[in-house]
Amino acid sequence: MFLQKLTNGLLFIYFLFITIVAPLFDGQTILPIEFFPKLLIDLKSNYAQENNDYLISEKPHFFVGLVWVELLLQWPLCMANLYGILNKKSWVKNTCLIYGVSTATGMYSGIFILMNIFNKVNSNLPSLPLNQRKFLYPVSLTIKYCSFYIAV
């Protein structure tokens, strides 16, 4: 019982965070910039410049597609999960599973595409063998995105 309450609490915090951050920051990728306050635009552009983030600065087509999936499928699921956790609905496990599968699929495809353009994005590790670069690149992406969301 305690573990379930702890899990629900952690999921609630996560879904609340994504519900707020996704439209404000990821929305800048697909919607006109005029819809957002200057503070958010500056924050995102400063992040892209400081961290040399290829996805944020160049907006490749696959990334824009993943953002559309996030805002049209995953964001409503986050709101539904928030409601379901608060009201202890029985269908929360199903919507969490759908959200998790969608997120994992998007992450896998995004990382796979980025691995194919690895030399363009990150040339800091040219002397490492390919297997080590394949491991270190997703780790470096994770660190970059974690630092972005922690800075927010």
C-alpha positions in Angstrom: 0.0 0.0 0.0 2.8 2.4 0.9 4.7 1.6 -2.3 1.6 2.3 -4.4 1.1 5.6 -2.7 4.7 6.5 -3.2 4.6 5.5 -6.8 1.4 7.5 -7.4 3.0 10.5 -5.7 6.1 10.4 -7.9 4.0 9.9 -11.0 1.7 12.8 -10.0 4.8 15.1 -9.7 6.2 13.9 -13.0 2.9 14.3 -14.9 2.3 17.7 -13.3 5.8 18.8 -14.4 5.3 17.6 -18.0 1.8 19.1 -18.2 3.3 22.5 -17.4 6.6 22.3 -19.3 5.6 20.5 -22.5 3.3 23.3 -24.0 5.6 26.1 -22.8 8.9 24.8 -24.1 8.2 22.1 -26.7 5.4 24.2 -28.1 8.0 26.7 -29.3 9.3 24.1 -31.7 6.0 23.8 -33.7 4.0 26.9 -33.0 4.8 30.5 -34.0 7.2 32.2 -31.6 4.7 35.1 -31.1 2.5 32.9 -28.9 5.1 32.7 -26.2 6.4 35.3 -23.7 9.9 36.7 -24.4 11.2 35.2 -21.1 10.5 31.6 -22.3 11.9 32.3 -25.8 15.1 33.7 -24.3 15.4 30.8 -21.8 15.1 28.2 -24.6 17.4 30.1 -27.0 20.1 30.6 -24.3 19.9 26.9 -23.5 20.4 26.0 -27.1 23.4 28.3 -27.5 25.1 27.4 -24.2 24.7 23.6 -24.6 25.1 23.6 -28.4 21.9 21.6 -28.7 21.4 20.4 -32.2 17.7 19.5 -31.8 16.6 22.8 -30.3 18.7 25.1 -32.6 18.1 23.4 -36.0 14.7 21.7 -35.4 15.2 18.6 -37.7 12.0 17.2 -39.2 12.1 14.0 -37.0 12.3 16.1 -33.9 9.4 18.3 -34.9 7.4 15.1 -35.5 8.2 13.8 -32.1 7.1 17.1 -30.5 3.8 16.9 -32.4 3.3 13.4 -31.0 4.2 14.6 -27.5 1.8 17.5 -27.6 -1.1 15.7 -29.3 -0.9 12.3 -27.6 1.3 12.4 -24.6 0.3 15.8 -23.1 -3.4 14.9 -23.0 -2.5 11.5 -21.4 -0.5 13.4 -18.8 -3.6 15.5 -17.9 -5.8 12.4 -17.8 -3.2 10.7 -15.6 -3.2 13.6 -13.2 -7.0 13.4 -13.0 -7.0 9.7 -12.6 -4.3 9.7 -9.8 -6.2 12.4 -7.9 -9.5 10.6 -8.1 -8.1 7.1 -7.8 -9.5 5.9 -11.1 -9.0 2.3 -12.1 -7.9 3.1 -15.7 -4.8 5.0 -14.6 -2.6 1.9 -15.1 -3.8 1.7 -18.7 -3.1 5.4 -19.5 0.3 5.2 -17.8 1.1 2.2 -19.9 0.1 4.0 -23.1 2.1 7.0 -22.1 5.2 4.9 -21.3 5.0 3.0 -24.6 4.7 6.2 -26.6 7.5 7.9 -24.7 9.8 4.9 -25.1 9.0 4.6 -28.8 9.8 8.3 -29.3 13.0 8.1 -27.4 14.2 5.0 -29.2 13.5 6.5 -32.7 15.0 9.8 -31.7 18.2 8.3 -30.3 18.5 6.0 -33.3 18.3 8.9 -35.7 20.7 10.9 -33.7 23.1 8.0 -33.6 23.2 8.1 -37.4 24.1 11.8 -37.4 26.5 11.4 -34.4 29.5 12.9 -36.1 27.6 16.1 -37.0 26.2 16.6 -33.6 29.0 15.7 -31.2 32.6 15.5 -32.3 34.1 15.7 -28.8 34.8 11.9 -28.7 36.3 11.1 -32.1 39.0 8.8 -30.7 36.7 6.4 -28.8 35.5 3.2 -30.4 32.1 3.2 -32.0 30.6 1.0 -29.2 31.6 3.5 -26.6 30.3 6.4 -28.5 27.0 4.7 -29.0 26.8 4.4 -25.2 28.1 7.8 -24.3 26.0 9.9 -26.7 22.5 9.0 -25.2 24.0 9.6 -21.8 25.3 13.1 -22.9 21.8 13.9 -24.3 20.2 12.9 -21.0 22.5 15.1 -19.1 21.9 18.0 -21.4 18.1 17.7 -21.1 18.2 17.2 -17.4 20.3 20.3 -17.0 17.8 22.2 -19.1 14.7 21.2 -17.1 16.5 21.7 -13.8 17.5 25.2 -14.9 13.8 25.9 -15.5 
